[in-house]
Every structure is written in C-alpha cells, then in structure tokens.
Amino acid sequence: MSSSENLRLGWIGLGSMGLAMALNLQKHIQRQEEESLPPLKYWNRTISRGNLLKELGATACATIADLVQTSDVIFISVSDDAVLQTIITSIIRSGPITGKIILDTTTVHPSTTTSTATLLSGNNASYIAAPVFGATPLAQAGTLLMALAGPAAAIETVSPFLTNVLARRVIHVGATPSQALLLKTTSNFITAGLMTLLSEAHVLAEKTGLPAPVLESLVEENFGAYALGVSRRMSSGSYFPAPGQAPASGLELGIKDVGHGVGLARDVGMRLGIGEMYLEAAGEARTYGEERGRKCDSSAVFGAVRRRAGLEFETEGVQERDAGARGE
C-alpha cells in the first residue's frame, strides 16, 4: 500500500485534539479533486462529538469494528494508555486487519507503544507512532509538530495526510515506534520545566513590581515564541479556565505525561528533579480545582506557585473575568 489514491480513512477518538485533527483531515479530503478519496469515517464513545464532522460530509460508524473493517488507514487519538489498549483490543477483535495501517497520535508510555506495535504486527497490520506536540489551538490550525516512527512503507502511504494537513512539520524518528514516544516524553518534560520556571518568574515579577508585559517582552525576545506561548497561558488566565470552559491542555494529561518521564528516568537510574517539582505543584493545582469544581490547564502550576508565595491562585485578571461571568 504505497499510494494514497482511493484510500479509506477512519478516525477513532474525538476529544479536543482528536476532533480538531479529524476536522482538518476531512477538509483535506474534500479538497482533493484529483484523487477519489471517500469521506472520513469516525467513531467516538459519544458519537455526537462528531456532529461537526458529519456536517462536513464525514461518516459516523456505530462500532469500532465497522470502522476498522471499512478503512485502510485508522487514525487514533485517545487520552491515555488504558484507553488505547482497549481500542487496540477492539481493533484486533474486529476481524482480519492484514495490510491495515494504524496511526496513533496518543501520548502514552513508550513501553505501551512497544507492546501495541508487537500486537498489531502479529496480526499483519502496520503501526505508526505519531505523537503530536502542541495544544488544541494548534491542532485546530493544523500547525502541530508531529513525531513519526514505524515501517517505512506505511509512513510513505500516510505522509500525504500529515504535513500541511495535521501538522506544520513532521520529525522522522525512525522505524521503532517507541522512539517517537521517547521524544514526546522528553518534550513534555521540557514544557513542564518551562511552565515551572515561568510560573516562578511571573510570581517574582508580581511581588517585586515588575509589570507582566515587560517580563513577556523579555521572554519573547530572549527565549522565543514557544516560551512566550507558555507564558501567555499564565498571563491570559487560560491556566485556570472560566467555569464550564475546557482547558487547552488538561492538567490530568500533564500529570500523566510528565509522570511517564519521571518513571522512565527512574528506570535508567536518574531523577528528573524539575519533573518532580512540576508534579508536586500540579498536584496542588489539581486539588484546588477539584475543590471548586473547576478544570485546570496543564499550566495551572502557576496558580500553585502563586499560593506558595502568599498570592491568590487566581490573578486579578482571572478574578475579574469570573466575576463578570457571574454578573457581578
């Protein structure tokens, strides 16, 4: 399977990231006049999550088995290792999967990727690990970064649906799927470190009277766009979304992902001290949010660092935003 022509594509998992990517894929299918690509098929536990896809012409499937048996390439975007393992079991039990390609964007432990690849290979299917870097807004814009690892022939087949469709760029890691997850785990650790560091920088600035916009000018000019994006999740208040709003990247996912890195380091005889610092602050932020029935972004360590320094979890901007939402 080396040509993208007439390929039947399926999508499993329509969380915030999955839905955004699936929408971009269906839009890409619609734009392909030269190739006769059938509409994207999709499945999600709550099928109504796919209503926007349906409006674009995609086709809902009642079961995973229906999707798998009528697709050549199956994209997966789910929340964690346990859910992925359940999905893979359903795929294998759906019937013959010889020659099918499973491309998985889920962030899981590298060992989960290894076992998944082994299972699918044993059933004559190809498995590509394709974790993505970036939060929901980047997924919506189709400007994620993607790491890719798996069989070369399978990667050649799916490549037309990746760059400038789901991602701005693809990093080719190699033939071993777990290597892509090792790269993603390392990236998550770096991001967690930035969140921890910039949280302390913002709190220091506030307590010493340095205006936040001035600090962010420094961050942008001296440390680049990515660091600025992390900083703005704090200064904009998106670290603690308004009641009823979903975070760009949930705190639970941050805890899971950084926990993978801390565990991997422990397995090879080292500590990720900064990762441990993030997890401690993230645990405090999670408790704060749960006590108030609120969802936190993965950058909510900012609120925990604020409280440790004697400040309110919520910045003045967040307090004003929430008061306005309550009509106060």
RAGIBEL-V206595 format. One record per helix or strand. SS is the DSSP state (a for helix, b for strand). FROM is the first residue (numbers start at 1). TO is the last residue. If there is no record, write none. Layout:
# RAGIBEL-V206595
ss:SS from:FROM to:TO
ss:SS from:FROM to:TO
This chain:
# RAGIBEL-V206595
ss:b from:9 to:12
ss:a from:16 to:31
ss:b from:41 to:43
ss:a from:47 to:55
ss:b from:59 to:60
ss:a from:64 to:69
ss:b from:73 to:76
ss:a from:81 to:93
ss:b from:101 to:104
ss:a from:110 to:122
ss:b from:126 to:129
ss:b from:132 to:133
ss:a from:136 to:141
ss:b from:144 to:149
ss:a from:152 to:161
ss:b from:163 to:163
ss:b from:167 to:174
ss:a from:177 to:208
ss:a from:212 to:235
ss:a from:238 to:240
ss:b from:250 to:250
ss:a from:251 to:267
ss:a from:273 to:291
ss:b from:297 to:297
ss:a from:301 to:308
ss:a from:316 to:325
